[in-house]
Amino acid sequence: MTITDLIISLDALPSLLAACIVLLLGTWLCQRVGFLARYSIPSPVVGGLLFAVAAGLLVKFANIRILMINEVKADLLLIFFASLGLTSDLKLLVRGGPRLLRFLLALIPFLVMQDALGVLIASLLGLHPFLGLVAGSITLVGGHGTGAAYVDKFGAAVGVPGLMGLTMTSATLGLLLGGIVGGPVAERLIRRHRLNPLPDAEDSDVITGPTTTPVSSVSLIRSLTAALVAVLAGVGVGKLLAGAPVTVPDFLLCLLAGLALRNLGGLIGLELHDASSDLLGSVSLSLFLAWTMMALDLAQVLGAAGPLLVILAGQVTLVALWASLVTFQIVGRDYESAVMSAAFCGFAMGATATAIANMQALARRHGPAPQAFLIVPIVGAFFIDILNAIVLTVFLSLGFMGLK
């Protein structure tokens, strides 16, 4: 660590230590502040935001600036996406049945509509169209990790000041809005159509995957090895595709490589521990987000937040209408469909955790929805990120985006 001309420059290990401390602080606050827990605000965002506020105050009142190294941070993001692929079991897809397919039929065109609306509003406001994607499925469906990944990849070409901060703001507001709008949408559908759970429906907890043994050092190292292989494979393929007409981000290639290892590894005797892979991914993403939030320039973010709120207002309206008029109708027009419409709001504005939280609130009040609790985690674990990446790849390849 060196101090030169009131600039504190943190090398890799001090930066990692700072990210860990910030993450622990955010976790402590999220466990004790009801508002943060109720809306599932990520602890890295909370802790990192507090650090960014403190750093901004140091710059303003003491002329001291803190700089952190970024190379290790980028690798953490790739490990997260590789781990996401390592936990995606294709065998689960056959368990969803026709209702799963109908849910996807409602979801796929929505992704296109969400990004088209974001780009349209951004253009009408005189903003770069990429900001419309940021306030579209990049952050609202993809979440903080996906948002940070796309900004890392395309942010320099866009040239929008404070873009990373706007991205984190959009993802955080999306989590809040997804948790707020899902319940009222489903409650209206339940009342209007006088819906009730099936008489023989058994109470069901959220299905989070197969039961596994506790994480051990061997299982964690095995998952880390597989994740690193997937990262190296994904980055290698990315270099081979560097001159291709369509830009495919490295993190998506790492996810696909992890997916291949997870589902084809059995042919060569490879057995991975889901809980270990999930833990590895969670730690990597949490550290990456804390690291990213700590480097935000909040003055730039606040200066451009107004247009972002206009785009998000349009997105909330689209989500509520689509859940009621499209998702509910396609999925089946019954109680399970109403619960899945609430989950759809969570997906479309927040994350899988928000979707499940919306369903849990409805199930506690009205009764169980076992099919919904089976299908939604499957979609969140596998389909949503792949479909979102495909739609975004198409949008980013369009000429008016100016990213070629």
C-alpha positions in Angstrom: 0.0 0.0 0.0 1.4 3.4 -1.0 0.3 6.9 -0.4 1.3 9.5 -3.0 -0.1 13.0 -3.4 -3.2 12.1 -1.3 -4.0 9.1 -3.5 -4.2 5.8 -1.6 -3.5 2.9 -4.0 -4.4 -0.6 -2.8 -2.7 -3.6 -4.4 -4.4 -7.0 -4.9 -4.3 -8.3 -1.3 -5.3 -5.0 0.5 -8.1 -4.6 -2.1 -9.3 -8.1 -1.4 -9.1 -7.5 2.4 -11.1 -4.3 2.0 -13.8 -6.1 -0.1 -14.1 -8.8 2.6 -14.5 -6.3 5.3 -17.1 -4.3 3.3 -19.0 -7.6 2.5 -19.1 -8.5 6.2 -20.4 -5.1 7.1 -23.1 -5.3 4.5 -24.1 -8.8 5.7 -24.3 -7.6 9.3 -26.6 -4.7 8.3 -28.8 -6.8 6.1 -29.4 -9.2 9.0 -30.4 -6.4 11.3 -32.3 -3.8 9.2 -35.7 -5.1 8.3 -36.1 -3.1 5.2 -32.9 -4.5 3.7 -33.9 -8.1 4.5 -37.5 -7.7 3.3 -36.6 -6.7 -0.2 -33.5 -9.0 -0.5 -31.0 -6.1 -1.0 -27.6 -7.8 -1.6 -25.2 -7.3 1.2 -22.3 -6.5 -1.2 -24.4 -3.6 -2.5 -25.1 -2.3 1.0 -21.6 -2.5 2.3 -20.0 -1.3 -1.0 -22.4 1.7 -1.1 -21.4 2.7 2.4 -17.7 2.5 1.4 -18.4 4.6 -1.7 -20.1 7.2 0.4 -17.2 7.4 2.8 -14.7 7.5 -0.1 -16.7 10.3 -1.7 -16.6 12.3 1.5 -12.8 11.8 1.8 -12.4 13.2 -1.8 -14.7 16.2 -1.1 -13.5 17.2 2.4 -10.0 15.8 2.7 -8.8 15.6 -0.9 -7.9 11.9 -0.4 -8.7 9.4 -3.2 -8.7 5.6 -2.8 -7.8 3.5 -5.8 -8.2 -0.3 -6.0 -6.7 -2.8 -8.4 -9.2 -4.3 -10.9 -7.5 -7.3 -12.5 -8.4 -9.8 -9.8 -12.0 -8.5 -9.7 -12.6 -9.4 -13.3 -11.5 -13.0 -12.7 -14.0 -13.3 -9.8 -16.8 -12.5 -12.2 -15.8 -15.2 -14.7 -15.5 -17.8 -11.8 -19.1 -16.9 -10.8 -20.5 -17.5 -14.2 -18.6 -20.7 -14.6 -19.9 -21.9 -11.2 -23.4 -21.0 -12.4 -23.0 -23.4 -15.3 -21.6 -26.1 -13.0 -24.9 -26.0 -10.9 -27.3 -26.3 -13.9 -28.5 -29.9 -14.2 -30.3 -30.5 -17.5 -32.1 -33.5 -16.0 -34.3 -31.1 -14.0 -35.7 -29.7 -17.2 -37.9 -32.7 -17.8 -39.7 -32.3 -14.5 -41.4 -29.0 -15.3 -43.7 -30.4 -18.0 -46.1 -28.4 -20.2 -46.5 -25.6 -17.7 -42.7 -24.9 -17.8 -42.9 -24.6 -21.6 -45.8 -22.2 -21.4 -44.0 -20.1 -18.8 -41.1 -19.9 -21.2 -43.4 -18.9 -24.0 -44.5 -15.9 -21.9 -40.9 -15.1 -20.9 -39.0 -15.1 -24.2 -41.0 -12.4 -26.1 -41.0 -10.3 -22.9 -37.2 -10.1 -22.9 -37.4 -8.6 -26.4 -40.1 -6.2 -25.4 -38.3 -5.1 -22.2 -35.1 -4.3 -24.1 -36.9 -2.6 -27.0 -38.8 -0.4 -24.5 -35.6 0.5 -22.7 -33.8 1.5 -25.9 -36.9 3.4 -27.1 -37.2 5.5 -23.9 -33.4 6.1 -23.8 -33.4 7.3 -27.4 -36.4 9.6 -26.8 -34.5 11.1 -23.8 -31.4 11.7 -26.0 -29.4 9.0 -24.2 -27.1 6.3 -25.6 -29.3 3.3 -26.4 -27.0 1.0 -24.4 -28.4 2.8 -21.2 -31.8 1.5 -22.3 -30.4 -2.1 -22.2 -28.8 -1.4 -18.8 -32.2 -0.3 -17.5 -33.7 -3.3 -19.4 -32.9 -7.0 -19.2 -29.2 -6.4 -18.5 -29.9 -5.5 -14.8 -33.6 -6.1 -14.3 -33.4 -9.8 -15.4 -29.7 -10.3 -15.2 -29.1 -8.6 -11.8 -26.0 -7.0 -10.4 -23.5 -9.6 -11.7 -24.7 -9.6 -15.3 -25.0 -5.8 -15.3 -21.4 -5.4 -14.1 -20.2 -7.9 -16.7 -21.8 -6.1 -19.6 -20.5 -2.7 -18.4 -17.0 -4.1 -18.0 -17.2 -5.4 -21.6 -18.9 -2.5 -23.4 -18.7 0.5 -21.0 -15.6 2.0 -22.5 -17.2 2.1 -26.0 -20.4 3.7 -24.6 -18.6 6.5 -22.9 -21.5 7.3 -20.4 -20.0 8.9 -17.2 -20.7 6.9 -14.0 -22.2 4.0 -16.0 -21.2 1.3 -13.5 -22.9 3.2 -10.7 -26.1 3.6 -12.8 -25.9 -0.1 -13.5 -25.8 -1.0 -9.8 -28.5 1.5 -9.1 -30.8 0.0 -11.7 -30.2 -3.5 -10.4 -30.9 -2.5 -6.8 -34.1 -0.6 -7.7 -35.2 -3.6 -9.8 -34.9 -5.8 -6.8 -37.1 -3.4 -4.8 -39.7 -3.0 -7.5 -39.8 -6.7 -8.3 -40.7 -7.4 -4.7 -43.2 -4.6 -4.5 -45.2 -5.2 -7.8 -45.4 -9.0 -7.8 -47.7 -9.4 -4.8 -50.4 -6.8 -5.9 -50.5 -8.2 -9.4 -51.1 -11.8 -8.1 -53.6 -10.6 -5.5 -55.6 -8.8 -8.1 -55.7 -11.9 -10.3 -56.7 -14.2 -7.4 -59.6 -11.9 -6.4 -60.8 -11.2 -9.9 -60.9 -14.8 -11.0 -61.8 -16.2 -7.5 -58.9 -18.6 -7.6 -58.0 -21.2 -4.9 -55.3 -23.9 -4.6 -56.2 -27.4 -5.7 -57.8 -29.4 -2.9 -55.2 -32.1 -3.0 -52.2 -29.8 -3.3 -49.6 -30.7 -0.7 -47.7 -28.1 1.1 -44.3 -27.7 -0.5 -41.1 -25.8 0.3 -39.0 -24.1 -2.3 -37.2 -26.7 -4.3 -33.5 -25.7 -4.4 -32.0 -28.8 -6.0 -30.9 -32.3 -4.8 -29.9 -32.9 -1.2 -26.2 -32.9 -0.9 -23.6 -33.8 1.7 -21.8 -30.9 3.5 -19.2 -28.9 1.7 -15.6 -30.3 2.3 -12.2 -29.0 1.4 -11.9 -31.7 -1.3 -15.4 -31.0 -2.8 -14.7 -27.2 -2.8 -11.3 -27.7 -4.5 -12.9 -30.0 -7.1 -15.5 -27.4 -7.9 -12.8 -24.7 -8.0 -10.8 -26.8 -10.4 -13.8 -27.3 -12.7 -14.6 -23.6 -12.6 -11.1 -22.6 -13.5 -11.1 -25.1 -16.4 -14.4 -23.6 -17.6 -13.0 -20.1 -17.3 -9.9 -20.9 -19.3 -11.9 -22.7 -21.9 -14.4 -19.8 -22.1 -11.7 -17.2 -22.4 -9.9 -19.3 -25.0 -13.0 -19.6 -27.2 -13.6 -15.9 -26.7 -10.1 -15.1 -28.2 -10.9 -17.4 -31.2 -14.2 -15.5 -31.8 -12.6 -12.0 -31.4 -13.2 -11.2 -35.0 -16.7 -12.7 -35.4 -19.6 -10.4 -36.6 -21.5 -11.1 -33.3 -19.8 -10.3 -30.0 -20.2 -13.0 -27.4 -19.0 -11.9 -23.9 -16.4 -14.1 -22.2 -18.6 -14.6 -19.1 -21.3 -16.2 -21.3 -18.8 -18.6 -22.8 -17.5 -19.4 -19.3 -21.1 -20.2 -18.2 -21.6 -22.5 -21.3 -18.3 -24.2 -20.6 -19.4 -24.9 -17.0 -22.7 -26.1 -18.2 -21.0 -28.6 -20.5 -18.7 -29.8 -17.7 -21.7 -30.3 -15.4 -23.8 -32.3 -17.8 -21.2 -34.1 -19.8 -18.6 -34.7 -17.1 -20.3 -37.9 -16.0 -19.1 -39.5 -19.3 -15.6 -39.3 -18.0 -16.4 -40.0 -14.4 -16.4 -36.4 -13.2 -18.7 -35.8 -10.2 -19.3 -32.3 -8.9 -20.8 -31.3 -5.6 -23.6 -28.8 -6.2 -23.4 -27.1 -2.8 -19.6 -26.6 -3.3 -20.1 -25.1 -6.7 -22.9 -22.9 -5.5 -20.8 -21.7 -2.5 -17.9 -20.9 -4.8 -20.1 -18.9 -7.1 -21.8 -17.0 -4.3 -18.4 -16.0 -2.7 -17.0 -14.9 -6.1 -20.0 -12.8 -7.0 -20.3 -11.3 -3.5 -16.6 -10.2 -3.5 -16.9 -8.9 -7.1 -20.0 -6.8 -6.3 -18.5 -5.4 -3.1 -15.3 -4.6 -5.0 -17.3 -2.9 -7.8 -19.5 -0.9 -5.5 -16.5 0.4 -3.6 -15.1 2.0 -6.7 -18.3 4.0 -7.6 -18.2 7.7 -8.2 -21.5 8.6 -6.5 -21.4 12.2 -7.7 -21.5 11.0 -11.3 -24.3 8.5 -10.5 -26.6 11.0 -8.9 -26.1 13.4 -11.8 -27.5 10.9 -14.3 -30.1 9.1 -12.1 -33.1 11.1 -13.3 -33.4 9.6 -16.8 -32.8 6.2 -15.3 -35.9 6.5 -13.2 -38.0 7.4 -16.2 -36.9 4.2 -18.0 -37.6 2.1 -14.9 -41.1 3.6 -14.5 -41.8 2.4 -18.0 -40.4 -1.0 -17.2 -42.6 -1.4 -14.1 -45.7 -0.6 -16.2 -44.7 -3.2 -18.8 -44.0 -5.9 -16.3 -47.3 -5.5 -14.5 -49.3 -5.5 -17.7 -47.4 -8.5 -19.2 -47.8 -10.5 -16.0 -51.5 -10.0 -15.9 -52.4 -10.1 -19.6 -49.9 -12.5 -21.0 -48.2 -14.7 -18.4 -51.3 -15.5 -16.4 -53.3 -16.3 -19.6 -50.6 -18.5 -21.2 -49.6 -20.4 -18.1 -53.1 -21.6 -17.3 -55.5 -19.0 -15.7 -55.6 -20.9 -12.4 -54.2 -20.3 -8.9 -50.8 -21.7 -9.9 -50.7 -19.3 -12.8 -51.4 -16.3 -10.5 -48.5 -17.4 -8.2 -46.2 -17.8 -11.2 -47.3 -14.3 -12.4 -45.9 -12.9 -9.2 -42.7 -14.9 -9.7 -42.6 -13.5 -13.3 -42.6 -10.0 -11.8 -39.7 -11.0 -9.6 -37.7 -12.4 -12.6 -38.5 -9.4 -14.8 -37.5 -6.7 -12.3 -35.2 -8.5 -9.9 -33.8 -12.0 -9.5 -34.7 -15.6 -8.8 -34.6 -14.8 -5.1 -37.2 -12.1 -5.5 -39.4 -14.4 -7.6 -39.4 -17.1 -4.9 -40.0 -14.5 -2.1 -43.1 -13.3 -4.0 -44.4 -16.9 -4.2 -43.7 -17.6 -0.6 -45.7 -14.6 0.5 -48.7 -15.7 -1.6 -48.4 -19.4 -0.5 -48.4 -18.4 3.2 -51.6 -16.4 2.7 -53.6 -18.4 0.2 -52.2 -21.9 0.1 -49.5 -24.1 -1.6 -48.6 -23.9 -5.3 -46.3 -27.0 -5.7 -45.9 -26.7 -9.5 -44.9 -23.1 -9.3 -42.3 -23.9 -6.6 -40.9 -26.6 -8.9 -40.9 -24.6 -12.2 -39.6 -21.2 -11.1 -36.3 -22.4 -9.5 -35.6 -24.5 -12.7 -36.2 -21.4 -14.9 -34.0 -19.3 -12.6 -31.2 -21.9 -12.4 -30.9 -22.6 -16.1 -33.1 -20.8 -18.6 -33.2 -17.2 -17.6 -29.5 -16.3 -18.0 -29.1 -18.2 -21.3 -32.2 -16.7 -22.9 -31.3 -13.2 -21.6 -27.8 -13.5 -23.0 -29.1 -14.6 -26.4 -31.5 -11.6 -26.6 -28.9 -9.2 -25.5 -26.4 -10.5 -28.0 -28.8 -9.8 -30.8 -29.5 -6.2 -29.5 -25.8 -5.4 -29.1 -25.1 -6.6 -32.6 -27.6 -4.1 -34.1 -26.0 -1.2 -36.0 -27.7 1.7 -34.1 -26.1 0.5 -30.8 -22.7 1.7 -32.1 -20.8 -1.1 -30.4 -19.4 -3.0 -33.4 
